[in-house]
Amino acid sequence: MNKLLKTSLLAIFFLVFLSLFQAKSKDIKVLKVYTFNRPPLYIVKGNKFFGILVEKIKKILDKAKINYKFIEMPPARILHQLKIEVNACSIGWLKNKEREKSYIYSKPFFIENNYFIIVMRKNLNPEYKNLFKSPFFTIALVKGFSYGDEIDKLLANSKIKKFRIPNANAKMLLKMVKNNRVDMTIVSREEAEAFLKDSEFENSIKLIPFNERNCIKRYIIFSKKTDRDIIKRINNAIDDLENKE
């Protein structure tokens, strides 16, 4: 009888422990971090994610003690996915008024100097805003990207012919310019500095700063179904790391 009682008590203890463990497991939230391959800012090789912005985000999420998982996805699909996902985000986006209606923005976690317009060296060199007024010039852009309110507004009001390329990275865009498929593109300073060291672009393209005084702030955008405690901890981590730098 004692043996049967002990066995029953052990079974009850095991079931209670198992139920508590399962309940605890359900409480562990994993933040899905959507990104794409755009060296040197985001680099995806197989199941490995790294790059300038990815490494910065890893430090922030580790500081905030957030469980996270990186997932590769094209930019346009990311924006759609964040409208339906729970506890999901994407990194390195610029702020614009339209997107603020659909997503929650973190505090800025990365600031860069400006964007460049890339133009073939053999082209004439008019002031870049004149290029945007002409329907005879072409520009390659990344589909689903915002380049910030100022550039987005310039593009929206321009007559220049736009080619929006899904999931394009800077090297692809620069090659389009180099090979005369388009007249220009827009990339970040970090991307320009990384790829213009490559001899294949030497003497074939030139840089025109969009605005020397224009600082670009990058943010994490969250789905509106993301736990507010996760967002708060991430914003606190951004502040803590910024104060240490």
LINRA-V197691 format. One record per residue. SS is DSSP state (a for helix, b for strand, c for the rest). OMEGA is omega in whole degrees, -180 to 180 (* if undefined). D_LAST is the distance of its C-alpha to the last C-alpha in Angstrom with 1 decimal. Layout:
# LINRA-V197691
ss->SS omega->OMEGA d_last->D_LAST
ss->SS omega->OMEGA d_last->D_LAST
This chain:
# LINRA-V197691
ss->c omega->178 d_last->67.4
ss->a omega->180 d_last->64.7
ss->a omega->179 d_last->63.4
ss->a omega->179 d_last->63.4
ss->a omega->179 d_last->61.6
ss->a omega->180 d_last->58.9
ss->a omega->-180 d_last->58.4
ss->a omega->180 d_last->58.3
ss->a omega->178 d_last->55.7
ss->a omega->179 d_last->53.5
ss->a omega->179 d_last->53.8
ss->a omega->179 d_last->52.9
ss->a omega->-180 d_last->49.9
ss->a omega->-179 d_last->48.7
ss->a omega->178 d_last->49.1
ss->a omega->179 d_last->47.2
ss->a omega->-179 d_last->44.3
ss->a omega->-179 d_last->44.3
ss->a omega->177 d_last->44.2
ss->a omega->179 d_last->41.3
ss->a omega->-180 d_last->39.4
ss->a omega->178 d_last->40.1
ss->a omega->179 d_last->39.1
ss->a omega->-180 d_last->35.8
ss->a omega->180 d_last->35.2
ss->a omega->-179 d_last->35.8
ss->a omega->-179 d_last->33.1
ss->c omega->-177 d_last->30.4
ss->c omega->177 d_last->28.9
ss->b omega->180 d_last->27.6
ss->b omega->176 d_last->25.5
ss->b omega->-178 d_last->26.7
ss->b omega->-178 d_last->24.1
ss->b omega->177 d_last->26.1
ss->b omega->-177 d_last->25.0
ss->c omega->-177 d_last->26.9
ss->c omega->177 d_last->27.0
ss->b omega->-178 d_last->25.5
ss->c omega->0 d_last->24.0
ss->c omega->-177 d_last->21.4
ss->c omega->177 d_last->19.6
ss->b omega->179 d_last->21.7
ss->b omega->179 d_last->23.9
ss->b omega->176 d_last->26.7
ss->b omega->-176 d_last->29.0
ss->c omega->178 d_last->31.4
ss->c omega->-179 d_last->29.7
ss->b omega->-179 d_last->26.4
ss->b omega->178 d_last->23.5
ss->b omega->-174 d_last->20.5
ss->c omega->-174 d_last->18.9
ss->a omega->-176 d_last->15.7
ss->a omega->-180 d_last->15.7
ss->a omega->180 d_last->17.4
ss->a omega->178 d_last->14.9
ss->a omega->-179 d_last->12.1
ss->a omega->178 d_last->14.7
ss->a omega->179 d_last->15.8
ss->a omega->-179 d_last->12.5
ss->a omega->-178 d_last->12.8
ss->a omega->177 d_last->16.5
ss->a omega->178 d_last->16.3
ss->a omega->-179 d_last->14.0
ss->c omega->-178 d_last->16.6
ss->c omega->179 d_last->19.4
ss->c omega->171 d_last->21.1
ss->b omega->-175 d_last->23.9
ss->b omega->179 d_last->23.7
ss->b omega->178 d_last->25.8
ss->b omega->178 d_last->25.3
ss->b omega->179 d_last->28.3
ss->b omega->-180 d_last->29.2
ss->c omega->177 d_last->31.0
ss->c omega->-175 d_last->31.8
ss->a omega->-177 d_last->29.9
ss->a omega->179 d_last->33.0
ss->a omega->178 d_last->33.9
ss->a omega->-178 d_last->30.4
ss->a omega->177 d_last->31.0
ss->a omega->-176 d_last->34.4
ss->a omega->-178 d_last->33.3
ss->c omega->178 d_last->30.7
ss->c omega->-176 d_last->33.5
ss->c omega->-175 d_last->35.4
ss->c omega->171 d_last->33.0
ss->c omega->180 d_last->31.9
ss->c omega->-179 d_last->28.3
ss->b omega->180 d_last->27.2
ss->b omega->172 d_last->24.4
ss->b omega->-168 d_last->23.4
ss->b omega->170 d_last->20.1
ss->b omega->-176 d_last->19.0
ss->b omega->175 d_last->21.7
ss->c omega->-178 d_last->22.0
ss->c omega->168 d_last->23.4
ss->c omega->-171 d_last->27.0
ss->a omega->-178 d_last->29.6
ss->a omega->-178 d_last->31.9
ss->a omega->179 d_last->29.4
ss->a omega->177 d_last->28.2
ss->c omega->-172 d_last->31.8
ss->c omega->-174 d_last->31.6
ss->c omega->174 d_last->28.1
ss->b omega->-179 d_last->25.4
ss->b omega->172 d_last->22.0
ss->c omega->166 d_last->18.7
ss->c omega->179 d_last->16.0
ss->c omega->-178 d_last->14.5
ss->c omega->-178 d_last->11.9
ss->b omega->-180 d_last->12.0
ss->b omega->178 d_last->13.1
ss->b omega->-170 d_last->15.3
ss->c omega->-179 d_last->17.6
ss->c omega->173 d_last->21.0
ss->b omega->176 d_last->23.9
ss->b omega->166 d_last->26.7
ss->b omega->-179 d_last->30.4
ss->b omega->-177 d_last->31.9
ss->b omega->176 d_last->35.4
ss->b omega->-179 d_last->38.0
ss->c omega->-176 d_last->38.7
ss->c omega->179 d_last->42.4
ss->c omega->171 d_last->42.1
ss->c omega->-176 d_last->42.7
ss->c omega->175 d_last->39.7
ss->c omega->175 d_last->40.2
ss->c omega->-167 d_last->37.5
ss->a omega->-179 d_last->35.7
ss->a omega->175 d_last->36.7
ss->a omega->178 d_last->40.3
ss->a omega->-178 d_last->39.8
ss->a omega->-179 d_last->38.9
ss->c omega->-174 d_last->42.2
ss->c omega->177 d_last->44.3
ss->c omega->-178 d_last->45.7
ss->c omega->177 d_last->46.4
ss->c omega->-179 d_last->42.8
ss->b omega->179 d_last->40.9
ss->b omega->176 d_last->37.2
ss->b omega->-179 d_last->35.7
ss->b omega->176 d_last->33.2
ss->b omega->180 d_last->31.7
ss->c omega->179 d_last->33.8
ss->c omega->-177 d_last->32.0
ss->c omega->164 d_last->29.0
ss->c omega->178 d_last->27.8
ss->c omega->-177 d_last->26.4
ss->c omega->-174 d_last->25.5
ss->a omega->-175 d_last->28.1
ss->a omega->-179 d_last->28.8
ss->a omega->178 d_last->29.6
ss->a omega->179 d_last->31.3
ss->a omega->178 d_last->33.6
ss->a omega->180 d_last->34.4
ss->a omega->-178 d_last->35.3
ss->a omega->-177 d_last->37.3
ss->c omega->-175 d_last->39.4
ss->c omega->176 d_last->39.8
ss->c omega->-177 d_last->43.0
ss->c omega->-179 d_last->41.3
ss->b omega->-173 d_last->42.3
ss->b omega->173 d_last->39.4
ss->b omega->-179 d_last->39.2
ss->b omega->-172 d_last->36.8
ss->b omega->179 d_last->36.2
ss->c omega->172 d_last->35.4
ss->c omega->180 d_last->32.4
ss->c omega->172 d_last->32.1
ss->c omega->-173 d_last->29.2
ss->a omega->-178 d_last->28.3
ss->a omega->177 d_last->30.5
ss->a omega->-179 d_last->33.4
ss->a omega->179 d_last->33.1
ss->a omega->178 d_last->32.8
ss->a omega->177 d_last->35.9
ss->a omega->177 d_last->37.8
ss->a omega->-178 d_last->37.2
ss->a omega->-177 d_last->38.1
ss->c omega->176 d_last->41.3
ss->c omega->176 d_last->42.4
ss->c omega->173 d_last->42.2
ss->c omega->180 d_last->40.2
ss->c omega->-175 d_last->39.4
ss->b omega->173 d_last->35.7
ss->b omega->178 d_last->32.7
ss->b omega->176 d_last->29.2
ss->b omega->179 d_last->26.1
ss->b omega->178 d_last->22.4
ss->a omega->-178 d_last->21.0
ss->a omega->179 d_last->19.5
ss->a omega->-180 d_last->22.9
ss->a omega->-179 d_last->24.8
ss->a omega->-179 d_last->22.9
ss->a omega->-171 d_last->23.4
ss->a omega->-179 d_last->27.1
ss->c omega->172 d_last->28.4
ss->c omega->-179 d_last->28.2
ss->c omega->-175 d_last->31.0
ss->a omega->-178 d_last->34.3
ss->a omega->179 d_last->36.1
ss->a omega->-177 d_last->34.4
ss->c omega->177 d_last->35.0
ss->c omega->-179 d_last->37.2
ss->c omega->179 d_last->37.7
ss->b omega->177 d_last->35.0
ss->b omega->-176 d_last->33.1
ss->b omega->172 d_last->30.1
ss->b omega->180 d_last->30.4
ss->b omega->178 d_last->27.2
ss->c omega->-179 d_last->27.8
ss->c omega->-175 d_last->26.1
ss->c omega->-176 d_last->24.0
ss->c omega->-173 d_last->22.4
ss->c omega->176 d_last->21.9
ss->c omega->-180 d_last->18.3
ss->b omega->178 d_last->18.5
ss->b omega->179 d_last->16.6
ss->b omega->-174 d_last->17.0
ss->b omega->165 d_last->17.8
ss->b omega->173 d_last->19.3
ss->b omega->-177 d_last->22.9
ss->b omega->169 d_last->24.9
ss->c omega->-180 d_last->28.6
ss->c omega->178 d_last->30.1
ss->c omega->179 d_last->31.4
ss->c omega->178 d_last->28.1
ss->c omega->-176 d_last->27.8
ss->a omega->178 d_last->26.1
ss->a omega->177 d_last->24.6
ss->a omega->-179 d_last->22.8
ss->a omega->180 d_last->21.3
ss->a omega->-180 d_last->20.4
ss->a omega->179 d_last->18.6
ss->a omega->178 d_last->16.6
ss->a omega->177 d_last->15.7
ss->a omega->179 d_last->14.6
ss->a omega->177 d_last->12.4
ss->a omega->179 d_last->10.8
ss->a omega->-178 d_last->10.2
ss->a omega->-178 d_last->9.0
ss->a omega->179 d_last->6.4
ss->a omega->-180 d_last->5.3
ss->a omega->-179 d_last->5.6
ss->a omega->-176 d_last->3.8
ss->c omega->* d_last->0.0
